[in-house]
Amino acid sequence: MERAAVFDVDGTLADTNHLHVVSWWEAFRQAGHDIPMHAIHRSIGLGSEDLIAGLLGERRDKDQDAELSAAHKALYGQYFDRLPAFRDAGRLLRRLDQDGWQVVLATSASGPELSALRRAISADDAITATASADDVEEGKPAPEPVEHALELAGVPPERAVFVGDTVWDMRAGSRAGVRCVGVLCGGIPRRDLEEAGAESVYDDPAHLLASLKDGPFA
């Protein structure tokens, strides 16, 4: 039977979480909001609407949401030509592809941002499909992004492993019924990932690649 290796991208395969933090911080600052960076970091991985709601509350001026999101997108876009992939991220995806796994990305990125991330990872030859923000109505921690990734791969949840770096990833994967693997390179503590559903936790893609023989992809 086919099997799927589903990967989040930001903070999992690409070292971009803190670039998102700085971009959101500046977008909030320009709009007159003083939001500490540590609070923004904990929200990275959510879709823009949920991130803004979580940080500003439901009583905020919701007419400002689109402006905040656009400001973040423009600020983050300045990094598109130099987004850094984590060490061995591309090698990990190619190795899994060679081992018979269908590699599918499940990410809140889309459009030019997703294209920039894929260029950074440089493993398009190993990626079977991508479930992006454009393909789902609800982002993580809803299970829909992971479920859509499984649909693209044509495999049931029990034949899939989902790798991510945030509690939102782990909750989405758990709700979709797949095995969840956490990585620490996004900056979220091991305990938080485990409490959110991670069955195992690795440092980064290089650590996961080195552990393939006895890890979740064995």
Secondary structure, DSSP 8 states (H G I E B T S, - for coil): ---EEEE--BTTTBS-HHHHHHHHHHHHHHTT----HHHHHHHTTS-HHHHHHHHH-TTS-GGGHHHHHHHHHHHHHTTGGG--B-TTHHHHHHHHHHTT-EEEEE-S--HHHHHHHHHHHT-GGGEEEEE-GGG-SS-TTSSHHHHHHHHHHT--GGGEEEEESSHHHHHHHHHHT-EEEEEGGGS--HHHHHHTT-SEEESSHHHHHHTTTTSTT-
